[in-house]
Amino acid sequence: MDSPVPPLPAGPGPRRRDRHGRGMRGPVAPPQVPLSTSRAAAFGDLVQDSVERLERRWPQLAEVDFLVLDVPPADGGDDSDAWAAESVPLGGMIAATSAHPARIVIYRRPVEIRTKSRDERAMFVHEIVVEQVAELLGLSPESVDPRYGDGQD
């Protein structure tokens, strides 16, 4: 007797159900609730809000790419003195070339570590974006955003 259905492979494979047979769990929170957004997405939204605020005053920023990376690259290599001498960057600016437009990079994890609340993080992200835009445009941060530094104690 030949069976038209091949036998199931023995061994660990992808599980389709939990061991109680109730199926996979659904999301913890509905998509409308802020709990459902990841920390990386929430941080990206803070950067985007800051950029949109600055683009109203500086329309040329529409040509600049704003990126969010988790951590800065480890350019130290084998030279341990380079690691000890420099602080961790919070952001960076890459000048435009013929291959790509100017880029401003904000590093998420160093900023999150230095802030406690969402409001403090939003203010800190905006200050970093303003500083990087000022460096790109060759201006002072106060001329890029007149409210720069107002939120500090």
C-alpha positions in Angstrom: 0.0 0.0 0.0 1.5 3.3 -1.1 0.5 6.4 0.9 0.1 9.6 -1.2 1.2 11.7 1.7 4.9 11.6 2.6 5.7 11.0 6.3 6.6 14.1 8.4 10.3 14.6 9.1 11.4 13.5 12.5 13.1 16.1 14.7 12.7 19.7 15.6 11.0 21.8 13.0 8.9 25.0 12.9 6.1 24.7 15.4 2.7 25.8 14.1 1.0 25.8 17.5 1.9 26.1 21.1 2.0 22.8 23.1 -1.6 23.3 24.4 -3.0 23.5 20.9 -4.5 27.0 21.1 -2.5 28.5 18.2 -0.2 31.4 18.1 -0.8 34.4 20.3 -2.0 37.7 18.9 -0.4 41.1 19.4 -0.1 42.4 23.0 -1.6 45.7 22.1 -3.6 47.1 19.2 -1.8 49.1 16.6 -3.4 52.4 17.8 -1.8 52.2 21.2 1.7 53.7 21.7 2.8 50.5 23.4 2.7 48.7 20.0 5.4 50.9 18.5 9.0 49.8 19.0 11.6 52.0 20.7 13.4 52.4 17.3 10.3 53.5 15.6 9.5 56.0 18.4 13.0 57.4 18.2 12.7 57.7 14.4 9.5 59.7 14.9 11.3 62.1 17.2 14.0 62.6 14.6 11.4 63.1 11.9 9.5 65.6 14.0 12.7 67.6 14.6 13.6 67.6 10.9 10.1 68.7 9.9 10.3 71.6 12.4 13.7 72.7 10.9 12.6 72.2 7.2 10.0 74.9 7.7 12.8 77.4 8.4 15.5 75.8 6.1 13.9 74.4 2.9 17.2 73.2 1.6 17.2 70.4 4.3 14.7 68.5 2.0 17.8 67.4 0.0 19.6 66.0 3.1 19.2 62.4 4.2 18.5 62.0 7.9 19.4 58.5 9.2 19.0 56.8 12.5 21.5 54.1 13.5 21.6 52.1 16.7 25.2 52.7 17.6 28.2 54.5 16.1 30.6 52.4 14.0 33.6 51.0 15.8 36.4 52.8 13.9 38.8 52.2 16.7 40.2 49.0 15.2 43.0 47.5 17.2 44.1 50.9 18.6 42.8 50.9 22.1 44.0 54.5 22.7 41.5 55.8 20.2 38.7 54.1 22.3 39.9 55.7 25.6 40.5 59.2 24.2 37.2 59.9 22.5 33.7 60.1 23.8 30.8 58.3 22.2 29.3 60.4 19.4 25.6 61.1 19.5 25.3 62.1 15.9 27.4 62.8 12.8 27.4 64.6 9.5 28.6 63.2 6.1 29.1 65.9 3.4 27.5 65.5 0.0 29.4 63.9 -2.8 28.6 63.2 -6.4 27.3 59.7 -5.4 25.0 60.7 -2.6 23.5 63.8 -0.9 24.6 65.1 2.5 23.7 62.8 5.4 23.0 63.5 9.0 23.1 60.5 11.3 21.7 60.3 14.8 22.8 57.3 17.0 19.8 56.0 18.9 21.3 53.9 21.8 23.8 56.6 23.1 20.9 59.1 23.2 18.5 56.7 24.9 21.1 55.9 27.6 21.6 59.6 28.4 17.8 60.4 28.7 15.2 59.3 31.2 11.8 60.4 29.8 10.3 60.8 26.3 10.1 64.6 26.7 13.8 64.8 27.7 14.7 62.5 24.8 12.7 64.7 22.3 14.5 67.8 23.5 17.9 66.1 23.3 17.3 64.7 19.8 16.3 68.1 18.6 19.4 69.7 20.0 21.6 67.0 18.3 19.8 67.5 15.0 20.2 71.3 15.3 23.9 70.9 16.0 24.4 68.6 13.0 22.4 70.9 10.7 24.4 73.9 11.9 27.7 72.0 11.1 26.4 71.1 7.7 25.3 74.7 6.9 28.3 76.3 8.5 26.2 78.3 11.0 25.9 78.5 14.7 23.1 76.3 16.3 21.4 79.5 17.6 21.0 80.8 14.1 19.6 77.5 12.8 17.0 77.3 15.6 16.5 80.4 17.8 15.1 78.2 20.6 18.2 76.1 20.7 19.2 75.5 24.3 16.0 77.0 25.8 15.0 73.7 27.5 18.1 73.4 29.6 18.1 74.1 33.3 
